[in-house]
Amino acid sequence: MNRRLVIVAIVLAIFTGYLKTSSFQQKVPLKRDFTEFPLRHGPWVGRSYTLDDQVTGMLKMDEYLNRQYINGNNQVGLYIGYYATQREGGQIHSPQICLPAAGWVKVSETTDTVTVDRLGPVNYVKSVYQKGSEKEIFAYWYRMKNTNITSEVALRMYRFLHAIRYGRNDAAFIRVSVPVRDNVESANQVAQGFLRDFLPLLSDYLPD
């Protein structure tokens, strides 16, 4: 093992120990409750769905939004899990674990970018999963303060750095899902159109 890997291992060990023992992170509430997030916006009409107790017990988020929106023939799922503080046992779960656990098999994964009014470029992970004859595209990322994150490793580092610098490590997991009917790119375009419409609204809900 070279010196660089040893240093990284030591830093991660210190980081892990810090997360287990630190007690000063403040819980940061949402600016507005997710119940106020619009069910109708432009051509989109949504419906809320409640997660069962087993799922919420596993995810351990403080607040969540779980919707299905329809615009003509386009159907989009929107899920946001918000963590007012991330502590050991109450941290964001990676979709790479949760989706396979629900029976989804990953077909492909890459990153993509959508440009959104008021926000500029937003990077996200573009994953395609299949379960039986169903195929869906999942566009997701993590948000801490004003930073969008597409890597689990980067998420852990930001969790540590924000706790040290700001005394907080609140975060949101944002995921949009679209059924793949014709092809993946068409589904991705639907996802991007939805993100352009809805992401500007999130600044009124997620903490800065």
N, C-alpha and C positions, 0 to 999 in steps of 0.2 A: 504494500500500500504506500503510495507516494505521500509526500508531505502535505500537499494541498488537500487530499482526501482525509487525512488525519485531522487537519484544521477544521474542515467542514463537519466531520463527525463530532468533534468536540463542541463546536458551536451549536449543532443540533441537539446534543445532549444537554447543554446548558439551557437551551431554549425549552426543551421538554420539561426539564426540572422547574423552570420558571413558571410555566403554565400550570403545573400541578400545585405549586406552593404560593403563587402570588394571590393577593386578596384585595388589591386596591382598584381594580378595574370597575368603573362606574357602569351602571346599566343605562343605556341611552334609549329613550322611548322614540317611537315613530312621531313624526311631525303631525300626522293625521292618521286616524284609524283606517285600516284597510276596508272597513265596511262602507266608507265614503267614496271609495274608488268607483268611478262610473261604470255602470252596466251598459249604458249606451254612450257611444262616442263615434261621431261621424257615421259611417255606414255599418259599424259593428254593433251587434246586440249580444250581450253576455248573460250567462247564468252561473251562479255560485254553487260550489259543491263542498260539502264538509268531509274532511278526512276522518277515518275511524280512529278510535282511541289507541289501537295498536300502532298505527302509523305515526300519530303525533307523539306517542310515548317513545318510539324509536328515534324520531328526528329531533325531538326536544327543542323545537323552535319556540320563540316567545309569541310570535304573531305569524299568520300566514294568509295568503290569498290564493284561492284555487278556483279558476274560472274556465268556462268554455265560451268562446266568442264565435259568432257566425256572421259572415258578410257574403250574401249570395250563396255560391257553392263552396266558399272557402270556410274552413273550420280550423280554429286555432285554440290550443290550450295554453293558459297562462298560469304559472305557479311561481309564487314568491314566498320564500321562507325567510323570516327575519329573526335574527339573534341579537337581543339587546346587549348581551355580553357572551363571549365564548369561553367556557370553562371546560375543564377535563370532563368528558362524558356528555357535554352539551355543545358540540361543535358541528359545523356544517358537514353533511355527508356527501361524498362524491357520487355523482350519477353513475360513475363507472362501477360502483358497488351496488347502488340501489336498483338500477335498471336490470342488471343481470339477475339480481335476487328476485325480481318480479317476473322473470321469465323472458326478458328481452335479450337478444343476442346482437352484439355490435357488428355492424357490417363495415363501417368506415368512420373515420374521425379526422378532422382537420380544423383549422381556424379560418374565420372570415371576418369581414368588417362591413358595417352598415353606417352610413352618414346620416345623422339625425339632427333636425333643427334644434338650436339652442344647446346641443350637446357635442356636436362634431362627430368624429369617427368613434364608433363603439365596436370594440373587438369582442368576438364570442367564439365559443367552441361549437363547431357544426358536426354533430354526430348523427349517424344513421343507424337505427336499430330495427330488428325484425323479430316478431313473435308469431309463429305460424305463418299465415298468409298476410298478416298485417305488417306494414313497414311505415316507420315514422322518422321524421327528422326532428332532432332535439337541438335547439339553439340555446346555449346557456353560458353564464359567467357568474362571477362573484363580485360583489361591490362592497368596499370598505371605505367609509367616508366618501371622498370624491374620486376614488380610484376603481377602475374596472379591471378585474383579474381573471385570467383564463387558465391559470396553472395552480394545482394543489400545493406545489412547493412554494410558489410565490405567495399563496394565501397564508400559509403558515408563517412565512417571514413577515408579511404585513401585520399579521395578528400580534406578533412579538413587537415589532417596531412601533405600531400604533399604541400598544399598551405602555411602552416606555415613554414615548413622546407625548401622547395625549391623555394617558390614563384611561383608555377605553379601547375595546377591540370589537365593537359591534359590527355586524356584517349582514349582508343579504345575499341569498342565492336566487337568481332570476333565470327562469327557464320557459321557453316557448316551444310548443310541440305542434307539428303539422303532419297530417297523414300524407304519405307519398302515394299519389294516384297515377299520374302520368310518368313523371321522372323526378329525381332528387332536386334538380335545379329549379323546376317549377315550384316545388314545395318550399325551397329556400327563398324564392322570390316572394311567396306569400308571407313567410316569416318576416322577411325584411320590411315588407309593406306594413305589417302589423306593428313592428318595432318603431317604425317612423311615426306612426299614428299615436302610439301609447307611451313611449319612453319619456317624452317631454313632461307627461303628467306625473311621473314618479318623483320628480324633484320636490313636489309638494308633500310627499309622504316619507321618503327615506331621509335620515339625518345627514347633514353636511359634514 
